[in-house]
Amino acid sequence: MKYKRTRPGSNLLVWSLVAVAYAAAAATLVIETRDPEYRDLSRIGHMTIHASEDARRLGAAQVAALYRARSGTPFSTLSPGSTIRVVWPDGSAETVRITDPSSPLGVEPVPGTQQAPQ
């Protein structure tokens, strides 16, 4: 019985691509702003994806700051380049990327990730 051999590196390449894709998908944190701990934040109240980009950035930065403050390691949580999927109180959602954890405008919305409420 003959076995068809593939190139030795192709299996490694395929499995490493699968692992990287899975890690990237699993790295996005989802924060529901309808939860009691985020609901009363000043910038969250009536936020929606139809608000201005600066208002959404401020709201997402406030959510990220509270998440960091409540984590066990606030200085290493949500480092620059991390992504968060924020679900606003009306049910709309968008993904934002952390750019500068120390800035009030330290997040930027990822274009094309805004979703209307379901």
C-alpha positions as CSV (number, residue, x, y, z in Angstrom):
1,M,0.0,0.0,0.0
2,K,1.4,3.3,-1.0
3,Y,0.8,6.5,0.9
4,K,0.7,9.8,-0.8
5,R,3.2,12.1,0.8
6,T,2.9,15.8,1.0
7,R,5.6,18.3,1.5
8,P,6.9,18.1,5.0
9,G,6.3,21.8,5.7
10,S,2.8,22.0,4.3
11,N,1.2,20.3,7.3
12,L,3.0,22.6,9.6
13,L,2.0,25.6,7.6
14,V,-1.7,24.6,7.6
15,W,-1.9,23.9,11.3
16,S,0.0,27.1,12.2
17,L,-2.4,29.1,10.1
18,V,-5.3,27.4,11.8
19,A,-3.8,28.1,15.3
20,V,-3.1,31.8,14.5
21,A,-6.7,32.3,13.1
22,Y,-8.2,30.7,16.2
23,A,-6.1,32.8,18.5
24,A,-7.0,36.0,16.7
25,A,-10.7,35.2,16.9
26,A,-10.5,34.2,20.5
27,A,-8.6,37.3,21.5
28,T,-11.5,39.7,20.9
29,L,-13.2,40.5,24.2
30,V,-17.0,41.1,24.2
31,I,-18.3,43.7,26.7
32,E,-22.1,44.1,27.1
33,T,-22.8,47.6,28.2
34,R,-26.3,46.6,29.3
35,D,-24.7,44.7,32.2
36,P,-25.2,46.5,35.6
37,E,-21.5,47.2,36.0
38,Y,-21.4,49.3,32.8
39,R,-24.9,50.6,32.5
40,D,-24.5,53.6,34.7
41,L,-21.3,55.0,33.1
42,S,-21.7,58.6,32.0
43,R,-20.8,58.1,28.4
44,I,-22.8,54.9,27.9
45,G,-26.4,55.9,28.7
46,H,-27.9,56.2,25.2
47,M,-25.0,55.2,23.0
48,T,-25.6,53.6,19.7
49,I,-23.6,53.0,16.5
50,H,-25.3,56.0,15.0
51,A,-23.6,58.4,17.4
52,S,-20.6,60.4,16.3
53,E,-17.3,58.6,16.1
54,D,-15.8,60.7,18.9
55,A,-18.7,59.9,21.2
56,R,-18.4,56.2,20.5
57,R,-14.6,56.4,21.1
58,L,-15.1,58.1,24.4
59,G,-17.7,55.5,25.5
60,A,-15.6,52.6,24.4
61,A,-12.5,54.1,26.2
62,Q,-14.6,54.4,29.4
63,V,-15.7,50.8,29.1
64,A,-12.1,49.7,28.5
65,A,-10.9,51.7,31.5
66,L,-13.5,50.1,33.8
67,Y,-12.6,46.7,32.5
68,R,-8.9,47.3,33.2
69,A,-9.6,48.7,36.6
70,R,-11.6,45.6,37.6
71,S,-9.1,43.1,36.3
72,G,-6.4,41.6,38.5
73,T,-3.6,43.1,36.4
74,P,-4.7,46.5,35.2
75,F,-1.4,47.6,33.6
76,S,-1.1,44.5,31.4
77,T,-4.8,44.1,30.5
78,L,-6.0,45.4,27.1
79,S,-2.6,46.4,25.8
80,P,-2.3,48.5,22.6
81,G,-3.5,46.5,19.6
82,S,-6.1,44.5,21.6
83,T,-9.7,44.5,20.2
84,I,-12.9,44.7,22.1
85,R,-16.4,44.0,20.8
86,V,-18.7,46.6,22.5
87,V,-22.4,45.9,22.6
88,W,-24.1,49.2,23.2
89,P,-27.3,49.5,25.3
90,D,-29.6,49.5,22.3
91,G,-28.2,46.2,21.1
92,S,-26.0,47.6,18.3
93,A,-22.4,46.5,18.4
94,E,-19.0,47.4,17.0
95,T,-15.4,46.3,17.4
96,V,-12.8,48.8,18.6
97,R,-9.0,48.6,18.8
98,I,-7.0,49.9,21.8
99,T,-4.5,52.4,20.6
100,D,-3.4,54.2,23.8
101,P,-4.6,52.9,27.2
102,S,-3.7,56.2,29.0
103,S,-5.7,58.5,26.7
104,P,-9.4,59.3,27.0
105,L,-9.6,58.8,23.2
106,G,-7.4,55.7,23.4
107,V,-9.6,53.5,21.2
108,E,-10.6,53.6,17.5
109,P,-13.5,51.9,15.9
110,V,-12.6,49.3,13.4
111,P,-14.2,50.3,10.1
112,G,-16.9,48.0,8.8
113,T,-17.6,46.2,12.1
114,Q,-20.7,48.2,13.1
115,Q,-23.8,46.1,13.4
116,A,-27.4,47.3,13.9
117,P,-29.4,45.8,16.8
118,Q,-30.9,42.4,16.1
